[in-house]
Amino acid sequence: MTISMLKKRQLLQGKYQEIFHKHGGEKIQLVESLNSGDDWVETIKKIALQ
């Protein structure tokens, strides 16, 4: 993850935290997407082709 991506994620997390809290939530935690890597794609491909 690049510095730019990290800064953007932090910015989004802050923005979404405000919205989440406003609607009764306590803490939001953003996580990386599982489908962002080649391993995930290959695993889904194997499952689909079974």
C-alpha positions as a LaTeX table, in Angstrom:
\begin{tabular}{lrrr}
\hline
Residue & $x$ (\AA) & $y$ (\AA) & $z$ (\AA) \\
\hline
Met1 & 0.00 & 0.00 & 0.00 \\
Thr2 & 1.41 & 3.36 & $-0.97$ \\
Ile3 & 1.52 & 6.43 & 1.27 \\
Ser4 & $-1.11$ & 8.06 & $-0.92$ \\
Met5 & $-3.46$ & 5.09 & $-0.52$ \\
Leu6 & $-2.91$ & 5.03 & 3.23 \\
Lys7 & $-3.68$ & 8.74 & 3.56 \\
Lys8 & $-6.84$ & 8.33 & 1.47 \\
Arg9 & $-7.97$ & 5.38 & 3.60 \\
Gln10 & $-7.39$ & 7.39 & 6.78 \\
Leu11 & $-9.37$ & 10.30 & 5.35 \\
Leu12 & $-12.26$ & 8.03 & 4.37 \\
Gln13 & $-12.24$ & 6.27 & 7.71 \\
Gly14 & $-12.52$ & 9.62 & 9.50 \\
Lys15 & $-15.37$ & 10.72 & 7.26 \\
Tyr16 & $-17.26$ & 7.44 & 7.60 \\
Gln17 & $-16.62$ & 7.37 & 11.36 \\
Glu18 & $-18.46$ & 10.68 & 11.72 \\
Ile19 & $-21.44$ & 9.36 & 9.73 \\
Phe20 & $-21.40$ & 6.01 & 11.55 \\
His21 & $-21.29$ & 7.70 & 14.97 \\
Lys22 & $-24.06$ & 10.12 & 14.01 \\
His23 & $-26.31$ & 7.13 & 13.32 \\
Gly24 & $-25.58$ & 5.37 & 16.60 \\
Gly25 & $-22.44$ & 3.40 & 15.79 \\
Glu26 & $-19.40$ & 3.37 & 18.03 \\
Lys27 & $-16.33$ & 2.66 & 15.90 \\
Ile28 & $-15.89$ & 1.82 & 12.24 \\
Gln29 & $-12.92$ & $-0.23$ & 11.06 \\
Leu30 & $-12.04$ & $-0.31$ & 7.37 \\
Val31 & $-10.23$ & $-3.42$ & 6.13 \\
Glu32 & $-8.54$ & $-4.27$ & 2.88 \\
Ser33 & $-10.67$ & $-6.01$ & 0.31 \\
Leu34 & $-10.16$ & $-9.76$ & $-0.02$ \\
Asn35 & $-10.52$ & $-9.57$ & $-3.77$ \\
Ser36 & $-7.61$ & $-7.19$ & $-4.27$ \\
Gly37 & $-5.03$ & $-9.90$ & $-4.85$ \\
Asp38 & $-4.30$ & $-12.51$ & $-7.49$ \\
Asp39 & $-4.52$ & $-15.35$ & $-4.93$ \\
Trp40 & $-8.16$ & $-14.54$ & $-4.27$ \\
Val41 & $-9.00$ & $-14.53$ & $-7.97$ \\
Glu42 & $-7.25$ & $-17.86$ & $-8.55$ \\
Thr43 & $-9.03$ & $-19.46$ & $-5.57$ \\
Ile44 & $-12.46$ & $-18.31$ & $-6.76$ \\
Lys45 & $-11.62$ & $-19.52$ & $-10.27$ \\
Lys46 & $-10.73$ & $-23.00$ & $-8.91$ \\
Ile47 & $-13.97$ & $-23.14$ & $-6.92$ \\
Ala48 & $-16.06$ & $-22.02$ & $-9.88$ \\
Leu49 & $-14.51$ & $-24.56$ & $-12.22$ \\
Gln50 & $-15.10$ & $-27.54$ & $-9.92$ \\
\hline
\end{tabular}
